[in-house]
Each structure stands twice: as C-alpha cells, then as structure tokens.
Amino acid sequence: MRTLLTERLRIRRMSAAEDAAFMLSLLNDPSWLRFIGDRGVRTLADSQAYIENGPVEMYGRLGFGFCVVESKHSAGQCLGICGISQRDYLDSPDLGFAFLPEHSGQGFAYEAAAEVLRYAQGELGLKCVLATTRPDNLRSQKLLEKLGLQFERLMPHPDGSERQLMLYALRAA
C-alpha cells in the first residue's frame, strides 16, 4: 500500500519502530475499548508486536492494511488510523478507522476513509468493501452511510459473545 495524501492528511504504512507509542495510546483509549474491544496491549513491546503481527503482516501478505493517519500541517502528528483489512470472518475486505478523541469531530475520519475507499476501489480493484460497527456506535454508522456504504444485516460478533455487529457494504454496480 502506498502513502495516500489528502488536503490535510498523510495516510501511511504503520511501523512498529515509529508508531508503537501512538498505537499504545489509541488501543487503550476508552472509545477504542468500548467500540472496538480490548486487544490486551499494555506495553510498548505489546504495541510493537501488535503492529508487526497485524498491519505489517497484512501489508506483506495482501498489499494493504491499517495505516497511520497524520496531519500534514502539524509535523506528522498522528491523529488516528484508517485502512482496509481482510478479516477471517468476512468474505470481502473491510474498511476501518479510529481516531484519538482530541481529533474527533473535525472531518479527519471522513477525509481519510474517503481516500482509502478511492484507493481500494481504484488501485486495488475491490468490487466490494465491507465495514462493521457495533449497534451503539452511531457516529461510525453515520460516517459509513456518508461514505456510501449501506447497512445489510446484523451478524454475530466474532468473539462468540451474544453481541452483534452491524454489517455495511459498498458494492460495485
């Protein structure tokens, strides 16, 4: 996956050496824990392993994955993550995003996700992009709909709990 640029953002591959502290903070943010889930990442070493075994492994295997979203105007300040992933419980790649709370409500998630979708459909040639969110995550639902994804159905949460996820899709005509 190449670096993507928007008017305000740089969307680049994640690096364990460069991004471990940022990811440690994001992975333990209360909104991440509430809407995405606890990944058990508590130390810089845990964060480095998470990056190497997740995004970096996926870049090598599939050519895409989650990326760091930086501000172009604040000396590369990390705002959040956005990218395409292939989860074993979904039949098509899915779009995901998460931003630190101090960078919410400023349009960064939409700007990053719209650019990642353009890349996924254009350069990667994906005919279907999925996304999942929890039923109580109204902000993500609104953003997915603004991006053109449509709600398809509720599905069981992959953790085996009684919880459910909302499945959204953007399918090429």
C-alpha positions, 0 to 999 in steps of 0.5 A: 500500500502506498502513502495516500495524501489528502488536503490535510492528511498523510495516510501511511504504512504503520511501523512498529519502530515509529508508531508503537507509542501512538498505537499504545495510546489509541488501543487503550483509549476508552472509545477504542475499548468500548467500540472496538474491544480490548486487544490486551496491549499494555506495553510498548513491546505489546504495541510493537508486536501488535503492529508487526503481527497485524498491519505489517503482516497484512501489508506483506501478505495482501498489499494493504492494511491499517495505516497511520493517519497524520496531519500534514500541517502539524509535523506528522502528528498522528491523529488516528488510523484508517485502512482496509483489512481482510478479516477471517470472518468476512468474505470481502475486505473491510474498511476501518478507522479510529481516531484519538478523541482530541481529533474527533469531530473535525472531518479527519475520519471522513477525509481519510476513509474517503481516500482509502475507499478511492484507493481500494476501489481504484488501485486495488480493484475491490468490487466490494468493501465491507465495514462493521460497527457495533449497534451503539456506535452511531457516529461510525454508522453515520460516517459509513452511510456518508461514505456510501456504504449501506447497512445489510444485516446484523451478524454475530460478533466474532468473539462468540459473545451474544453481541452483534455487529452491524454489517455495511457494504459498498458494492460495485454496480 
